[in-house]
Amino acid sequence: MDVKKPRGTRDFSYPEMEDRGHIQESISAVFERFGYRQILTPTFEHVELFAQKSGDEITEHMYVFEDKGGRKVCLRPEATASVCRMYSEELRDMRLPLRLYYFCPMFRYERPQKGRYREFWQLGMELIGSKKAEADAEAILLAYESLKAIGLSSELEVGHVGVLRGLMNDLGIAADVQDKATAAIDKGDRDGLMYLTESDVLGRLIGLKGTSDAISEAEKLLSDYPTASAALGELKEVLNWLDLLAVPYKVNLGIARGLEYYTGMVFEMRVPALAAQNQICGGGRYDKLIELFSGLSVPAVGFAFGFDRVMNAIEHQGITIPKKQVDVVVAPVNDEVRKAAFKITADLRGELSVDLDVMGRKLPKIMEYAAEVKAKYVLIVGPADLKENKATVRNMADGKQETVDLKDLKRRLKELCR
Ligand code: HAM
């Protein structure tokens, strides 16, 4: 049988899993320092959850199937809609704000390439309950601090879909055309946008990028458009917070995001050197999504790191991740001492990372194995030593050996391995 893994999925062996685990823990620790608590939603959901507000970009790429009960379900393509559903179903009586985060795989049937997979992981957060600009600023600050904690440099761009949609409202563009226009902006399809909206002002607005100059330009451009101007005022407030918190950013009024549920500030982080799939993080404010599921008007803001892209960026930027190492390999020299060696191992495993030969190999072969797994020490358990309640510790770095009393063994090995 020649069965391969499905296209767009990956196997992760242990060195990679250890690196991923280290980075995930480092970022989660920052999330927890900001007061976020981890949650988990189901891997599959009812299709309707994503049908209304996630946008064609997501729904066209969903893994949809019918279960044995004839229900249409899908593998989750993202988690924000799931978290809003969970809030409506499970958390609606909890005191706000709720600070939640998740780390789990998402599934999108896209054309696989480096940085784009059919199964990929997101590490994301949702701050539920506040409509204040400082909640937006907290989300952005958290993304920024997370990357700082792992030493990754990236570029942050902040925009506001309320400015885009506000302008389209002021121009009298119908809601369904707005959705298509927003998707065109997200794809960078300027001609499509012009065809849909025929608006020169909108065309100029999405080209505005930079710092405070982009904001002043936008203010001039939008002076006759009250809804768009009001949204621009909201964006300025968020930017004021970022200035206060010394988070470096660029304004980009052309960020539309691929998901339709955003209503306010939106942001993306990129590592330009990663070529095509360089967006490592995306998020923004969505004040109407929870209402869609619960009828409760609860505002929220959040973002998700594309975890696999973060890992690609780490590799690209040459960031070293501390490697895990086995502390001790226990080597019974013959069958006579095997039981005693196992008991010693069991005791040491309470506090150290200990590997025991279970292959019945001879000492030289165990030494080769210990070198291969990069053990720091080999504990040689031989009959002569054992008779005196002793064992021999060999340092794999320099080959030096010392004989240690069994009663002192754990303390001594801990001292050596520290
Ligand atoms: P998104 O921009 O669709 O937003 O995805 C977030 C991140 O996931 C992207 O910036 C990218 O790094 C990564 N990503 C997306 N598709 C793939 C793929 N096929 N392979 C690898 N990585 C990928 C969301 O999903 C929103 N739920 C984020 C959010 C949370 N907004 C508010 N709260």
Boltz pocket constraint, residues with backbone or C-beta under 6 A from the ligand:
constraints:
  - pocket:
      binder: B
      contacts: [[A, 77], [A, 78], [A, 79], [A, 80], [A, 108], [A, 110], [A, 115], [A, 116], [A, 117], [A, 118], [A, 119], [A, 120], [A, 121], [A, 122], [A, 124], [A, 125], [A, 126], [A, 258], [A, 259], [A, 269], [A, 279], [A, 280], [A, 281], [A, 282], [A, 283], [A, 284], [A, 301], [A, 302], [A, 303], [A, 304], [A, 305], [A, 306], [A, 307], [A, 308], [A, 309]]
      max_distance: 6.0
